[in-house]
Amino acid sequence: MVRAAKPASASGELTFPDAAAIDDRARKDVITAVKGGIVDGCQRPTSGGCPTFRPQGHVTRAEAVVAERRK
């Protein structure tokens, strides 16, 4: 989705508490998506109020629609 949107490539660090679990091959695209406002993490009660990325999780249809509309 990020590559299809063709946003300007971004760099930086991810601040999600589970950022270390993001695969190195996807890290650049994730940073670009976050900086471009396409994704912003997931608020979960178990995360202590801090958004997580859930790199090993599944995206719901609702989350996919929101990301699609943001690009």
N, C-alpha and C positions, 0 to 999 in steps of 0.2 A: 504494500500500500504506500509506503514511504517513497519507494523508487518511482512508482506511478505518478505520485504527486509532484515529483521533481523539485523539491524545495532546495534551497541553497544548502550545501553540506555544512554541518556545524561541528564544533569540537567542544571539549570541556569534560567535566566529570558528572556522573550521575549521583544524585543524593538519596536515591531510594535505599532503604535498609537492606534490601535483597539484591542490590545492584551487582554484587560479586558473583551471583548465580547467572548473570546474563552472559551468554556465549560470546567469546571474542569476535566471532564472525558477524554477530548481530549488533555489537556494541555501537558502532558508528551510526547505523541506521536508527537505533533507539535514541541516541543523543540527538540526531537530526529531528526525529519525530517529537521529542520532548521540547526542544528549543523552538520548533516550528508550531507548537501548540496542538499537534495532532493527538497526542496522548499526554496524560498528566498523572498517571498512577491510579491506584485503586484504594479507596478508603474502606478499610475493614475494621470491625470492632477489635479484632485481635492485634491490630498493628499499632495500637496506642495512639491513634489519631494521625499518625504519619502515613502518607500514601506509600503503598508498596507497588512493585511492578509485576510481580507474579510471573517471572520468566518461564517457569515450568507449567504454568496454568493454562487454562483454555479461555478464549475470548467468547463472551456471550454475543448473541445477535444484537442486543441493544448496544453493547460496547462497540461493536463493529460499525453500526449505523452512526453512532456519535463520532467516531474517528473519521469515517467517510465524509460526513458533513463538515468536519473541521478542516479538511484538506482543501 
